[in-house]
């Protein structure tokens, strides 16, 4: 078994919570270096790691994979530099701010025969993985409506100042919207059109912090994607309605909370009890049934499994870059829809 030598750019929330715990518990990966401009935060959870002050120091010969967890505005230049150094890249979402930049980087990665992988981990949320199975089994019939939410309560603006600058690639659409749209594309494919209401609710905010995005499909399906920072009492996080029945999951996936609380992501680390399962209310064998539908076994580790298999065995990427480009294109069309108050074709 080949061990991949890793260099990480950034030592913030994303690196500490969503990447390092999985790498540390997987013999297929070895964290060798972390790039921090002035701090040494990584030493708290990687006491023996080498801290470098120059990003170029991550791109040395022994490094197989560069993991980029820095602010969105830095992604394009850092990904491009890593690809030109012939390094495989795992980059936090969003890949970049525009679909054009994403297409350029994808082409560059293909030219240099390296992997470009985007950390769209929310495909492996419990409700999304379970809904995928329900759709594949046809348990609700032909889908007609779906609503996916990411709702939080935050009285103040984001303490991460780079998220509040107003630059392209910042704001809630590029934070949570990129997850929700990716989930919709993963479940249902490419929509035909989008209509969006994108707002700023925090006082003096220069970025969006609330949105209601509707995706329309050729078969009549509508997918509604909703996020806000002013929701203390949340609605059902996921609702899928079809011509036979419905699947609703009230509670959000708990992987992020478990990682925050220091749970080590090994084994059955994120299994949810039955009270957290969603409800399937449908027709089976000509009878109406309603019961708690067991969650599909899922974990963010599946992304790292696929990343490794892609680099080592050239296995197909589950987070395909063409889908990443589509998600960014939908975000661009959503902003155009919100600006002009009309449905926009995709």
C-alpha positions as CSV (number, residue, x, y, z in Angstrom):
1,X,0.0,0.0,0.0
2,X,1.4,3.4,-1.0
3,X,1.3,6.2,1.5
4,X,0.5,9.6,0.1
5,X,2.6,12.4,1.5
6,X,0.4,15.4,2.3
7,X,1.0,19.2,2.6
8,X,-1.8,21.3,3.9
9,X,-2.3,25.0,3.2
10,X,-4.1,26.7,6.1
11,X,-4.8,25.8,9.7
12,X,-8.3,27.1,10.4
13,X,-11.6,25.5,11.1
14,X,-11.8,23.5,7.9
15,X,-8.3,22.0,8.1
16,X,-8.6,21.2,11.8
17,X,-12.1,19.7,11.7
18,X,-12.8,18.3,8.2
19,X,-9.4,17.1,7.0
20,X,-6.9,16.4,9.7
21,X,-9.0,14.0,11.8
22,X,-9.5,11.8,8.7
23,X,-5.9,11.9,7.6
24,X,-4.6,11.2,11.1
25,X,-6.6,8.0,11.3
26,X,-5.8,6.6,7.9
27,X,-2.4,4.9,7.2
28,X,-2.8,5.7,3.5
29,X,-2.0,9.4,4.2
30,X,0.9,11.1,6.0
31,X,0.8,14.8,6.9
32,X,4.3,16.2,6.3
33,X,3.9,20.0,6.2
34,X,1.4,22.8,7.0
35,X,1.6,26.3,5.5
36,X,0.7,29.1,8.0
37,X,1.7,32.7,7.3
38,X,2.4,33.7,10.9
39,X,0.8,31.3,13.4
40,X,1.6,27.8,14.5
41,X,-1.9,26.6,15.3
42,X,-1.4,23.3,13.6
43,X,1.1,22.3,16.3
44,X,-1.8,21.9,18.7
45,X,-3.1,18.9,16.8
46,X,0.0,17.9,14.8
47,X,2.9,18.5,17.2
48,X,5.5,17.0,14.9
49,X,4.5,18.6,11.7
50,X,6.8,21.0,9.9
51,X,5.4,24.6,9.6
52,X,6.4,26.6,6.6
53,X,5.9,30.3,5.8
54,X,6.1,30.1,2.0
55,X,3.4,28.3,0.1
56,X,6.0,27.2,-2.5
57,X,7.6,25.1,0.3
58,X,4.6,22.8,0.1
59,X,5.3,21.9,-3.5
60,X,8.5,19.9,-3.0
61,X,9.3,16.6,-4.7
62,X,8.3,14.3,-1.9
63,X,4.7,15.7,-1.6
64,X,2.0,13.8,-3.4
65,X,-1.1,15.8,-2.5
66,X,-1.6,19.4,-1.6
67,X,-4.7,20.2,0.5
68,X,-5.9,23.8,0.2
69,X,-8.1,25.1,3.1
70,X,-7.4,28.8,2.8
71,X,-9.9,31.6,2.1
72,X,-11.9,31.3,-1.1
73,X,-10.2,34.3,-2.7
74,X,-6.9,32.5,-2.7
75,X,-8.0,29.2,-4.2
76,X,-7.5,30.0,-7.9
77,X,-3.9,31.1,-7.6
78,X,-2.9,28.4,-5.1
79,X,-4.6,25.6,-7.0
80,X,-3.0,26.7,-10.3
81,X,0.5,26.9,-8.7
82,X,0.1,23.4,-7.3
83,X,-1.0,22.0,-10.6
84,X,1.9,23.6,-12.4
85,X,4.1,21.9,-9.9
86,X,2.5,18.6,-10.9
87,X,0.8,18.1,-7.5
88,X,-2.5,16.4,-6.9
89,X,-4.9,18.8,-5.3
90,X,-7.8,18.6,-2.8
91,X,-9.3,22.0,-2.4
92,X,-12.1,23.2,-0.1
93,X,-15.3,24.3,-1.7
94,X,-15.9,26.4,-3.6
95,X,-13.1,25.5,-6.0
96,X,-13.0,29.1,-7.3
97,X,-15.4,32.0,-7.7
98,X,-16.4,31.5,-11.3
99,X,-17.2,28.6,-13.6
100,X,-14.7,30.0,-16.2
101,X,-11.8,29.8,-13.6
102,X,-13.0,26.2,-12.8
103,X,-12.9,25.2,-16.4
104,X,-9.4,26.6,-16.8
105,X,-8.1,24.7,-13.8
106,X,-9.7,21.5,-14.9
107,X,-8.1,21.8,-18.3
108,X,-4.7,22.5,-16.6
109,X,-5.0,19.5,-14.4
110,X,-5.8,17.3,-17.3
111,X,-2.7,18.7,-19.2
112,X,-0.5,17.9,-16.2
113,X,-2.1,14.5,-15.5
114,X,-2.9,15.3,-11.8
115,X,-6.0,15.0,-9.8
116,X,-8.1,18.1,-9.0
117,X,-10.7,17.2,-6.3
118,X,-13.1,19.5,-4.5
119,X,-14.2,18.9,-0.9
120,X,-17.9,18.6,-1.4
121,X,-18.3,16.4,1.7
122,X,-22.0,17.2,2.2
123,X,-23.0,14.6,-0.4
124,X,-22.3,12.2,2.4
125,X,-24.7,13.8,4.9
126,X,-27.1,11.2,6.2
127,X,-30.3,12.6,4.6
128,X,-28.6,13.0,1.2
129,X,-27.1,9.5,1.2
130,X,-30.4,8.0,2.3
131,X,-32.5,10.0,-0.2
132,X,-30.2,8.8,-2.9
133,X,-31.1,5.2,-2.0
134,X,-34.8,6.0,-1.8
135,X,-34.7,7.5,-5.3
136,X,-32.8,4.6,-6.7
137,X,-35.3,2.2,-5.3
138,X,-38.2,4.3,-6.5
139,X,-39.8,4.3,-3.0
140,X,-41.6,7.6,-3.4
141,X,-42.2,7.2,-7.1
142,X,-41.4,9.9,-9.6
143,X,-40.1,12.9,-7.6
144,X,-42.1,16.1,-8.0
145,X,-40.8,18.4,-5.2
146,X,-37.7,18.5,-2.9
147,X,-36.7,21.0,-0.3
148,X,-33.2,21.0,1.3
149,X,-32.3,23.5,4.1
150,X,-29.3,24.6,6.0
151,X,-30.5,27.0,8.6
152,X,-28.6,28.6,11.5
153,X,-28.8,31.4,14.0
154,X,-26.1,34.0,14.0
155,X,-26.9,37.4,15.5
156,X,-23.6,38.9,14.3
157,X,-21.8,38.8,11.0
158,X,-19.3,36.0,10.3
159,X,-16.2,36.4,12.6
160,X,-14.0,35.3,9.7
161,X,-13.5,38.7,8.1
162,X,-12.6,37.3,4.7
163,X,-16.1,35.9,4.3
164,X,-17.6,39.4,4.7
165,X,-15.5,41.4,2.2
166,X,-18.1,41.4,-0.5
167,X,-15.6,40.1,-3.0
168,X,-16.8,37.6,-5.6
169,X,-16.8,34.1,-4.1
170,X,-17.8,35.2,-0.6
171,X,-21.2,35.3,1.1
172,X,-23.7,32.5,2.0
173,X,-24.3,31.3,-1.6
174,X,-20.6,30.5,-1.9
175,X,-20.5,29.0,1.7
176,X,-23.7,27.0,2.1
177,X,-25.3,27.4,-1.3
178,X,-22.4,25.6,-3.0
179,X,-23.2,22.6,-0.7
180,X,-27.0,22.7,-1.3
181,X,-26.7,23.0,-5.1
182,X,-24.1,20.2,-5.2
183,X,-26.6,18.0,-3.2
184,X,-29.3,18.8,-5.7
185,X,-27.1,18.0,-8.7
186,X,-25.9,14.8,-7.0
187,X,-29.5,13.7,-6.4
188,X,-31.2,14.9,-9.6
189,X,-28.7,16.0,-12.2
190,X,-28.6,19.2,-14.2
191,X,-31.7,21.5,-13.9
192,X,-33.1,23.5,-16.8
193,X,-33.6,26.8,-15.0
194,X,-33.2,28.6,-11.7
195,X,-35.1,31.3,-9.9
196,X,-33.5,32.9,-6.8
197,X,-34.2,35.3,-4.0
198,X,-30.8,36.3,-2.5
199,X,-30.7,38.8,0.4
200,X,-28.6,40.5,3.0
201,X,-30.3,40.6,6.4
202,X,-27.5,41.5,8.8
203,X,-27.1,45.2,9.4
204,X,-24.4,46.8,7.2
205,X,-23.6,43.5,5.5
206,X,-22.1,43.6,2.1
207,X,-22.5,39.9,1.4
208,X,-25.6,37.7,1.0
209,X,-26.7,35.9,4.2
210,X,-30.1,34.5,3.1
211,X,-31.3,32.8,0.0
212,X,-34.2,30.8,-1.5
213,X,-33.2,29.1,-4.7
214,X,-35.5,27.1,-6.9
215,X,-34.2,24.7,-9.5
216,X,-36.5,23.5,-12.3
217,X,-36.2,20.2,-14.1
218,X,-37.4,19.0,-17.5
219,X,-39.7,16.4,-15.9
220,X,-41.5,19.0,-13.8
221,X,-39.5,18.5,-10.6
222,X,-38.8,21.6,-8.5
223,X,-36.0,21.6,-5.9
224,X,-36.0,24.4,-3.3
225,X,-32.7,25.2,-1.5
226,X,-33.0,27.5,1.5
227,X,-30.5,28.9,3.9
228,X,-30.6,31.7,6.5
229,X,-28.6,32.9,9.5
230,X,-31.7,34.0,11.4
231,X,-33.4,30.7,12.2
232,X,-33.6,29.6,15.9
233,X,-36.3,27.0,15.3
234,X,-35.5,25.0,12.2
235,X,-37.9,23.3,9.7
236,X,-37.4,19.8,8.5
237,X,-33.9,19.8,7.0
238,X,-34.9,17.6,4.1
239,X,-38.2,16.8,2.4
240,X,-38.7,14.7,-0.8
241,X,-42.2,14.3,-2.3
242,X,-43.0,11.9,-5.2
243,X,-46.1,10.6,-6.9
244,X,-46.2,7.6,-4.5
245,X,-45.1,9.2,-1.2
246,X,-42.7,11.3,0.8
247,X,-39.5,11.1,2.8
248,X,-38.8,13.7,5.5
249,X,-35.8,14.0,7.8
250,X,-36.3,16.6,10.5
251,X,-32.8,16.7,12.0
252,X,-29.6,17.6,10.2
253,X,-26.6,15.3,9.8
254,X,-24.4,15.2,12.9
255,X,-20.9,14.6,11.5
256,X,-19.8,18.2,11.9
257,X,-21.0,18.4,15.5
258,X,-19.4,15.1,16.4
259,X,-16.1,16.3,15.0
260,X,-16.4,19.6,16.9
261,X,-16.8,17.5,20.1
262,X,-13.6,15.5,19.3
263,X,-15.2,12.2,18.2
264,X,-12.6,10.3,16.2
265,X,-14.0,9.4,12.8
266,X,-13.3,5.7,12.8
267,X,-15.7,2.7,12.7
268,X,-19.3,3.4,13.2
269,X,-18.5,6.8,14.6
270,X,-21.4,8.8,13.2
271,X,-24.3,6.3,13.3
272,X,-27.6,8.0,14.2
273,X,-30.1,6.4,16.5
274,X,-33.6,5.7,15.2
275,X,-35.0,8.9,16.6
276,X,-32.8,10.7,14.2
277,X,-34.0,8.8,11.1
278,X,-36.3,10.2,8.5
279,X,-39.9,9.2,7.9
280,X,-40.9,7.4,4.8
281,X,-44.7,7.7,4.1
282,X,-45.5,5.9,0.9
283,X,-47.2,3.0,-0.9
284,X,-45.7,-0.5,-0.8
285,X,-47.5,-3.6,-2.1
286,X,-50.7,-1.6,-2.6
287,X,-50.7,-0.5,1.0
288,X,-50.0,2.9,2.5
289,X,-47.1,2.6,5.0
290,X,-45.4,5.1,7.3
291,X,-42.2,4.3,9.3
292,X,-38.8,5.5,10.3
293,X,-36.5,4.7,7.3
294,X,-33.0,3.5,8.4
295,X,-30.2,5.8,7.5
296,X,-27.8,4.6,4.8
297,X,-24.4,4.0,6.3
298,X,-22.4,7.1,5.3
299,X,-19.4,9.1,6.3
300,X,-17.2,11.9,5.0
301,X,-14.4,9.3,5.0
302,X,-15.9,8.1,1.7
303,X,-14.6,11.2,0.0
304,X,-11.1,10.4,1.2
305,X,-11.5,6.8,0.1
306,X,-12.4,7.9,-3.4
307,X,-9.7,10.5,-3.5
308,X,-7.0,7.9,-2.7
309,X,-8.4,5.4,-5.2
310,X,-8.5,8.1,-7.9
311,X,-4.8,9.1,-7.3
312,X,-3.5,5.5,-6.9
313,X,-5.8,3.5,-9.2
314,X,-7.3,6.2,-11.5
315,X,-10.8,5.3,-10.2
316,X,-13.5,7.7,-11.3
317,X,-14.0,10.8,-9.1
318,X,-17.2,10.8,-7.3
319,X,-17.1,14.6,-7.1
320,X,-16.7,15.1,-10.8
321,X,-15.1,18.4,-11.8
322,X,-17.8,18.8,-14.5
323,X,-20.4,18.8,-11.7
324,X,-18.3,21.3,-9.8
325,X,-18.3,23.6,-12.9
326,X,-22.1,23.1,-13.2
327,X,-22.6,24.1,-9.6
328,X,-20.6,27.3,-10.0
329,X,-22.6,28.1,-13.2
330,X,-25.9,27.6,-11.3
331,X,-24.6,30.0,-8.6
332,X,-23.8,32.6,-11.3
333,X,-27.2,32.2,-12.9
334,X,-28.9,32.4,-9.4
335,X,-27.3,35.8,-8.8
336,X,-28.5,36.9,-12.3
337,X,-32.0,35.7,-11.5
338,X,-32.0,37.6,-8.1
339,X,-30.8,40.7,-9.8
340,X,-33.4,40.7,-12.6
341,X,-36.3,39.0,-10.7
342,X,-36.8,36.3,-13.3
343,X,-36.2,32.7,-14.0
344,X,-32.9,32.1,-15.8
345,X,-32.1,29.1,-18.1
346,X,-29.1,27.0,-17.3
